[in-house]
Amino acid sequence: MFNSLFKNKGNSIENLLEKVKTAETQDFNHMFKAYYQLGKAYLEKGDNERAMHYLSRADSLTMSIDDINASDKEMDEVSDFIGQLEDEDLLHLRMLQEVEEKSENLNYVQMSLWNLFTLCRLEKVLVSFGNNEDCEILTKIPDCIDLVFKILTEGINEEEIENAHELLNDLYDFSDSEAFYAPQNTISLPQLNEPLQLFDTTGSDAMNSLQIFIDHEINNFLETETSDDFAVDFVVAALGTLKSYYLRTQDGDITSIPQIQKEINNIREDHELLFNEPSLEDIESKMKQYRENGLF
């Protein structure tokens, strides 16, 4: 489909992957160029998953980092390719569509808990990133979980509302910071052959989805005006993070990777549990299980 649109002459995938590794030790301008070129090369190859991964990384830098040295032509081309890829059969988009369809038979609290279960699985990973410089806000992810759960089960007082807004503002500030996009902000896990980058969470726009989720819960509790459409994007945030990591570190089809399959099953099993109206004890038990076991 894309082959006739461009030719990436003189640069093999292997060479461009090396350029990405080098660029990530330099600056955001080099990173944009490397992601942009590699994304185009994967499009030419017909690897739409990896094309979307690297083009989305390039796009996120132009949206969030000041003074990126990219031409209008380059930025327009990145946006155009992403728009075309959104019509392709990509794992993350396919699962998001499934989640949106399944959410139609859930009520507000059930949809909130579906998002919250995903946050519980991500808790250990995100908190670990909080040990990196300028990422300390991520050590407050447990507070986000406790906040949403308390809103849903018993409500919060005026002081807690004020603290919730401060927490949300800190998350917004962090998602616009250079630290959030710096590939040097990593964690090493015994289950993984290579470090996980904080930048991998942008594979599902996890931080933005988390902010929307928490903001929606606060506003709903205060009975202020909210969107008619409840955002369930955060349900697939853990899957998007896993997808980004494995697209970046492994070759071939990622859908057969056990962690990917497990997360897809988690999403579906969570829906089934919530649809059947579990007791509060069952919900707390599931949250405890996810918080203890983590994403990996």
C-alpha positions in Angstrom: 0.0 0.0 0.0 2.7 2.4 1.0 5.5 1.2 -1.3 4.9 3.7 -4.0 4.9 6.6 -1.7 8.6 6.8 -0.9 11.9 5.0 -1.2 14.3 5.0 1.7 17.5 4.6 -0.4 20.8 3.5 1.1 19.5 2.8 4.6 18.7 -0.8 5.6 16.5 -1.6 8.6 19.6 -2.8 10.5 21.5 0.5 9.8 18.5 2.6 10.9 18.1 0.6 14.1 21.7 1.4 14.9 21.0 5.0 14.1 18.1 5.0 16.6 20.4 3.6 19.3 23.0 6.3 18.7 20.3 9.0 18.5 18.9 8.0 21.8 22.3 8.9 23.4 22.3 12.3 21.8 19.3 14.6 21.8 15.6 14.9 20.8 16.4 16.3 17.3 18.5 13.2 16.4 15.8 11.0 17.9 13.1 12.5 15.8 15.1 12.0 12.6 16.0 8.5 13.5 12.4 7.5 14.4 11.0 9.2 11.3 13.4 7.4 9.0 13.0 4.0 10.6 9.2 4.4 10.7 9.2 5.1 6.9 11.5 2.1 6.3 9.2 -0.2 8.2 6.3 1.2 6.1 8.1 0.3 2.9 8.8 -3.2 4.3 5.1 -3.6 5.1 5.7 -3.9 8.9 2.8 -1.7 9.9 3.1 -2.4 13.7 6.7 -1.2 13.9 6.0 1.6 11.4 3.3 2.9 13.7 5.6 2.5 16.8 8.4 4.6 15.4 6.3 7.2 13.6 4.2 7.7 16.7 7.4 8.3 18.7 8.5 10.9 16.2 5.1 12.5 16.3 5.0 12.6 20.1 8.3 14.5 20.2 7.1 17.2 17.8 3.9 17.6 19.9 5.7 17.8 23.3 9.3 18.9 23.0 10.1 22.5 22.2 12.3 23.4 19.2 12.4 20.1 17.5 14.4 20.7 14.3 11.9 19.1 11.9 10.6 20.6 8.7 6.9 21.1 8.0 7.2 18.4 5.3 8.5 15.9 7.7 5.9 16.6 10.4 3.1 16.5 7.8 4.4 13.3 6.4 4.5 11.7 9.9 0.9 12.7 10.6 -0.3 11.5 7.2 1.3 8.1 7.6 -0.1 7.7 11.1 -3.5 8.6 9.8 -3.3 5.9 7.1 -2.0 3.3 9.5 -5.0 3.9 11.8 -7.0 2.2 9.1 -4.8 -0.9 9.3 -5.3 -4.0 11.5 -3.0 -3.0 14.4 -3.1 -4.9 17.7 -3.6 -1.9 20.0 -6.3 -0.4 17.8 -8.1 -3.7 17.4 -8.1 -4.3 21.2 -9.3 -0.7 21.8 -12.2 -1.3 19.5 -13.1 -4.5 21.3 -12.9 -2.7 24.7 -15.2 0.1 23.4 -17.7 -2.4 22.2 -17.7 -4.4 25.4 -18.0 -1.2 27.5 -21.5 -0.7 26.1 -22.8 -3.4 28.5 -21.1 -1.9 31.6 -22.3 0.9 33.8 -20.2 3.8 35.0 -18.6 2.2 38.0 -17.9 -1.0 36.1 -16.0 0.9 33.4 -14.1 2.9 36.0 -13.0 -0.4 37.7 -12.0 -1.8 34.3 -9.6 1.1 33.9 -8.5 0.8 37.5 -7.6 -2.9 37.1 -5.1 -1.9 34.4 -3.6 0.7 36.6 -3.1 -1.9 39.3 -1.1 -4.1 36.8 1.0 -1.1 35.8 1.6 0.1 39.4 4.9 -1.6 40.1 6.4 -0.7 36.7 5.4 3.0 36.9 6.6 3.3 40.6 9.9 1.8 39.6 10.4 4.5 37.0 9.9 7.0 39.8 13.5 6.3 40.9 14.8 8.0 37.8 15.7 11.7 38.0 12.7 14.1 37.5 10.3 11.2 37.5 9.5 11.2 41.2 5.8 11.9 40.5 5.4 8.3 39.4 6.0 7.1 43.0 2.5 8.5 43.7 0.8 6.0 41.4 -0.4 4.1 44.4 -2.1 7.3 45.6 -3.9 7.4 42.2 -5.2 3.9 42.7 -6.4 4.6 46.2 -7.9 7.9 45.2 -10.1 6.4 42.4 -11.1 3.4 44.5 -12.2 5.7 47.3 -14.1 7.9 45.0 -16.0 4.9 43.7 -16.7 3.2 47.0 -17.1 5.9 49.7 -16.3 9.4 48.3 -13.7 11.9 49.2 -13.7 15.1 51.4 -12.8 18.6 50.4 -9.2 18.3 51.5 -8.8 15.1 49.5 -10.4 16.8 46.4 -7.8 19.6 46.7 -5.0 17.0 47.0 -6.4 15.1 44.0 -6.3 18.2 41.8 -2.7 18.9 42.8 -1.8 15.3 42.0 -3.5 15.6 38.6 -1.7 18.9 37.8 1.6 17.2 38.7 0.9 14.4 36.3 0.0 16.9 33.5 3.3 18.7 34.1 5.2 15.5 34.0 3.7 14.3 30.7 4.9 17.6 29.1 8.4 17.3 30.5 11.5 16.1 28.7 12.1 13.5 31.4 8.9 11.6 30.2 10.4 11.2 26.7 14.0 10.6 27.6 15.0 7.1 26.5 17.6 7.1 29.3 14.8 6.8 31.8 14.7 3.0 32.1 14.2 0.2 34.5 15.8 -3.3 34.4 13.6 -6.3 35.3 14.9 -9.8 35.7 12.1 -11.1 33.4 13.4 -8.8 30.5 16.5 -9.1 28.4 16.6 -5.4 27.8 15.6 -2.4 29.9 12.1 -1.1 29.7 12.0 2.6 28.6 9.5 5.0 30.2 9.0 6.1 26.6 7.5 2.7 25.9 4.4 3.8 27.8 3.6 6.2 24.9 2.7 3.1 22.9 -0.8 3.5 24.2 -0.5 7.2 25.3 -0.8 5.8 28.8 0.0 9.0 30.7 -2.6 11.1 28.8 -5.2 8.3 29.2 -4.4 8.1 32.9 -4.9 11.9 33.3 -8.2 11.8 31.5 -9.3 8.8 33.6 -8.5 10.5 37.0 -9.9 13.9 35.8 -13.2 12.2 34.8 -13.5 10.4 38.2 -13.0 13.7 40.1 -15.4 15.6 37.9 -18.0 12.9 38.1 -17.8 12.9 41.9 -18.2 16.6 42.0 -21.1 16.3 39.6 -19.6 18.8 37.2 -20.0 18.6 33.4 -18.2 15.7 31.9 -18.1 14.1 28.4 -21.0 11.9 27.5 -18.5 9.3 26.3 -16.6 7.6 29.1 -13.0 7.1 28.1 -12.0 3.5 28.3 -8.6 4.1 26.6 -6.6 3.3 29.8 -7.9 -0.3 29.7 -5.4 -1.0 27.0 -2.5 1.1 28.5 -0.7 -1.9 29.8 -1.0 -3.8 26.5 0.3 -0.8 24.6 3.3 -0.6 26.9 4.1 -4.3 26.4 3.5 -3.9 22.6 6.0 -1.0 22.4 8.6 -2.8 24.4 8.5 -6.0 22.3 8.2 -4.1 19.0 11.4 -2.3 20.0 13.3 -5.3 21.3 12.2 -8.3 19.2 11.7 -9.2 15.6 8.6 -10.9 14.1 5.0 -11.1 15.1 4.5 -10.0 18.7 1.0 -11.5 19.2 2.5 -14.9 20.1 4.5 -13.4 23.0 3.2 -14.9 26.3 3.1 -11.5 28.1 1.1 -10.0 25.2 -1.4 -13.0 25.2 -1.7 -12.8 29.0 -2.5 -9.1 29.0 -5.2 -9.6 26.3 -6.7 -12.3 28.5 -6.5 -10.0 31.5 -8.5 -7.4 29.7 -11.2 -9.9 28.6 -11.4 -11.6 32.0 -11.7 -8.3 33.8 -14.7 -7.5 31.6 -16.3 -10.8 32.3 -15.8 -10.4 36.1 -17.2 -6.9 36.1 -20.1 -7.7 33.8 -21.2 -10.4 36.3 -21.4 -7.8 39.1 -18.8 -9.0 41.6 -18.8 -8.3 45.3 -16.6 -5.6 46.7 -14.5 -8.3 48.3 -14.0 -9.9 44.9 -12.9 -6.5 43.4 -10.5 -5.8 46.2 -9.1 -9.3 45.8 -8.5 -8.8 42.1 -6.9 -5.4 42.7 -4.6 -6.9 45.4 -3.6 -9.7 43.0 -2.7 -7.3 40.2 -0.8 -4.9 42.5 1.3 -7.7 43.9 2.0 -9.5 40.7 2.5 -6.5 38.4 2.6 -6.3 34.6 5.3 -8.9 34.1 
